[in-house]
Amino acid sequence: MRYLQILVNGLVTGSIYGLAALGFNLIYGTTKIFHVAYGSVIMIALYFVTSISLSGTSVYWALLVGLAIAFTLGGLVYAVLYSPLERLGRNRVTIFIAALGLATLIEAVIPWVYGPQPLTFNLPSLNTVVFIGKIVISPLDIAAIVAALVLSLSLWMVIKWSVIGRQLRAITSNVELGSVMGIRRGLIIGSVFAVGTAIGFIGLTMQSMSSSVTPVIDVTYTLIAAMIVLAGGAGSLVGSYVIALAWGILQNGITLWVSADWATVIVYLAFLTLILIRPQGLMTSTTRRML
């Protein structure tokens, strides 16, 4: 029964990481922009939600506002930062440095506005303990598993079969052809950033509900998302989901023999080794079919 509990805990952890990777992969797999400010932008919305919920605003309303803010900020980051750099013909290194600068700026401003102390944000109804036989799980855990599965499947279906998905695949494979077809690339890519950031907000919010909100919460979140995407294959939503679940299960399983801190280190090293051995990712061929 202990092993089954660890498996459940791993699925929960992996599902939250899966949401992080899903948003990051949607952006990186489509644009090849390594959006290192991904978690930092999401953190702005999370801090705003946390602050207004602590001031007495309904948590549910706060979450809806936060989701809208994350969606808007994602689109704005592309429109104000990345799109002008692309029009100027700047290379990927320049764009990466610009993103790193944005992340650094946000991480410096957040403690100045909200203070350096950790903040607590949760829904008591979601953190109650539920027993399924001898397995301990919470509504928040169930919500994380369901959200990751539903959003991954929904996004895959949209990209695979919808008109927007066909347009996205067209401009990803051939920008000139997309222009000839009358596809507004800026609008499509801006929407990708907006949706990807909103999905990432859901994951980071769920993660913070089981811990706390700190000014550096974005660093680990972005790092794990990026490593999962690289290990699974850029653009492969299925690859990201599978790798995220494997990450969560492995991280929780290793705690049978070592401390949680060492388990995290071992998992990082394991997936870093995987990326070095297979830099194209595990499911590259799937990527080409989807995007």
Number of C-alpha atoms within 10 A of each C-alpha: 9 10 11 11 16 21 18 21 21 22 25 25 23 27 29 30 29 39 31 34 34 33 30 31 30 25 27 22 23 20 17 14 16 20 25 23 24 31 25 27 23 29 29 21 26 25 21 17 25 22 17 17 19 16 9 9 13 11 17 12 13 21 21 12 17 26 24 16 22 28 24 19 20 24 21 17 20 22 17 10 14 20 17 12 17 14 8 9 10 12 10 14 11 13 19 17 13 18 22 18 14 19 20 14 13 18 21 13 13 18 15 11 9 15 12 13 11 15 17 16 22 20 13 10 10 15 15 11 13 12 9 8 7 11 14 13 18 15 15 22 24 15 16 25 21 14 19 24 15 12 16 20 14 12 16 18 13 13 19 17 11 12 11 14 18 16 19 23 20 19 22 18 13 10 14 12 13 18 13 8 12 10 18 12 17 12 12 17 21 21 19 23 30 25 22 26 31 24 26 31 30 23 25 23 26 19 23 18 17 16 14 15 23 19 23 17 18 22 17 11 23 24 17 19 26 24 20 32 32 29 27 31 28 30 30 27 29 20 26 33 26 15 25 31 23 19 26 25 20 21 25 24 19 17 15 13 9 12 11 15 10 14 19 19 11 16 18 17 12 13 19 17 13 17 20 12 11 14 16 15 23 21 18 17 13 16 19 15 11 20 24
